[in-house]
Amino acid sequence: GKILFTLAILALYRFIAHISIPGIDPDQVADLVNNNQLLGFLDLFSGGAFRRMSIVALGVFPYITASIVIQLLTPVIPSLQELAREGESGRAKMNRMVHGLTVPIALAQGYGQLLLLQQSNILGPVGFTGDALLPTMAALLSIVAGTMFLVWLGEMITERGIGNGISLIIFAGIVAGFPGLLSQGFVSRDDLLGVVFFASIGVLI
């Protein structure tokens, strides 16, 4: 039951990764990613969500960043040290802090992605004034909601499934793009034996 629940959540995550933010042309973003090695690397860790500019294009990385920030601040801030010593209740409070910090981090990173697309002439004006306000807010809210939904899915896996949910979501994203990455780099689609070989590697991973 736990295995099936985990697989169902991961399948839901992969479905959501195909939902693009409002006002974007995924084909143009895909062309940009194909022509930029750094963006291609980022797209690999997002499981292809960045190339579609999906609502989960940031993945769970804002949450990971927030967790690291709280961990680094704990030895420095006495109130956080006290929470860390309170056991389960203290950890629950710190977890709520991590969730709260995830939102502004996702907003900042999402805004950076929108500016990148604007500079690449894929997206219209980005900003918080005039005609750019509503499209920008719609895109940012979609990105933040997608990130927080992924975090919730990861915690569902941790509670009711198998393993650490956040780690599994990151892993699922990488594995989803791995066979395609190998086939593009090493095997042509006409080479049936090579395709079968790399598909087998993907399944094993």
N, C-alpha and C positions, 0 to 999 in steps of 0.2 A: 504494500500500500504506500509506503514512504517513497519507494523508487518511482512508482507511477505518479505520485503527487509531484515529485521533483521534476520528472520529465514533462508533465503537463505545464508546470510553471515556466520551464525553459522554452517549451514550444510557444507559450503565450508571449514570452519575451521576444522570440524571433519573429512572431507575427507583428508585434508592435514596432519592431525595427523597420518595417516597410511603410509606416505612416509618416509622411513628410509634414513639416511645419507649414502653416498657411503662407501663401504667396511665393512659393519657391518652385523652380523647375529642376527636378532631380537629375535630368539628363545633363544640364549645364554643370551641376555640382560634380557629377561623375566625370565629366571631361576635365574639370579642374583638378580633381584628385588623380586622374590618370597621368596628368602632365606635371605633377609635383610629388617628388619622392617623400618629402616630409609629411605631406597630407596623406599620402598613401600609407605611411607607417601609422599615423593616427587612426586612419580608417580601419586598419587591421585590428587594432585594439578595441574599436567600437563595433566590430563584427559586421562591417559594411553599413552601419547606420549613418556614419558621417557622409558617405558618398550619396546617400539619398536625402541628406539633411533631415533625418528622422527626428521625431520628438524625443527620442532617446539617444541622440547623437553624442551627448556628453557621457553616456553610460552612467556608472556609479562613481566616477572619479571625483566629482565634487564632494561626495560623502567620504571617500577615502581621504581627500585633502583635509576635510573638517576633522576627521578622526585623528589625523597626524597633528593638526594644530592643537587640539585639546590635549593630546598626550604630551606634546612639548611644553604646554603651559602648566600642566599639573604640578611638576616639581617647583615651579616658580611662584604660583599663586596659592597662598595658604588655604583659601576656601576650597579650592579644587583638591588639595591634599586631604582635607578633612572628608570630602565626599568619597574619595578613593578608599578611605579607611572604613567607611560605613557599610561595606559589604554589598549585598544585592541591591538595597534601596539606593545606595550611593551610585552604583553603576547605572541604575535606571535613570537617575537624575542627569548623570553625565551623558548618557545616551540621548536624552532629550536635548541637551545642549548641542550635541553633534548634529542632530536633526535640524535644530534651529540655525546653526551655522552653515549647514549645507545649502540652504535657500539663497543667501546672498552670494555665496561662492558660485552657485549654478547661474545666478543672474549675471555675475561679472563674466564668467566664462562664456555664457551664451551670447552676451553682448559682443564679446570679442569675436566670436564666430560670425555674427551678423555683420560686423564691420569688415571682416575678411572677405565675405561674400560681396559686400558692397564695393570694396576696392577692386574686386575681380569682375565687376559689372554683371554679376549674376542676380543681385538683389537691388531693389530701388533704394531711395534715401532711408537711412537709419538714424533715428534720433527721437527726442521726446518733445518736439515742438512741431506745430503745423500739421501738414498732411502725413508726416512720417510717424506721428505719435501712435495712432491706432494699429497700423501694421507692425510696428516695433513691439508694442506691448503684447499683441496677439502672439507674435513669434516667441518672445521671451517667456510668457506664461506657459506656452506649449512646451518649451524646452525644460523649464523648471518642473512643471507637472510630470513630464516624462521621466525626469531624473528621480523625483520623489516616488513615483509609482514603481520604478525599478528597485529602489531601496526597500520599499514595502514588500515587493515580490521576493527579494533576497531574504528579508527577515521571515517571511512565510516559510521559505525553504528551510531556514535554520530551525524554526520552531516545529514544523510538521513534516519536513522531508529529511534528506540525508546530507550531512556536511554543512559547511559554512556557505550560506546562500549567496552572499556578496561575491565570494571567491568563485563560486560556481557560475554566476552570471558573467563575470569577466572571462572565465575559462570558455564558456559557451560561445561568447562573442568571437574569441580568437579562433576556436575550432571551426566555427561556421565559415570563416573566411579562409581557412588554411588550404583546403583542397583547391579552391579556385586560384589562390595565390601560386601554389605549386604548378598547377596546370598551365597558368599563364607564363610562368618563368621557365619551365623545363619541358613541357610536353605540348605538342600540338593536338588539336581536337581530333585530327584524323588518325593519330597514333592510338589505336584501341588498347593495345597492351600497356602502353604507358599510362593511359587514363585509368585503366583498371588498377594498375600498381599504385598510383598516387591516391586513388579513391580508397583503396584498402588501407593505406597509411592513415588517411583521415579518419576512417572508421575505428582503427586501432587506438588512435589518440583519443 
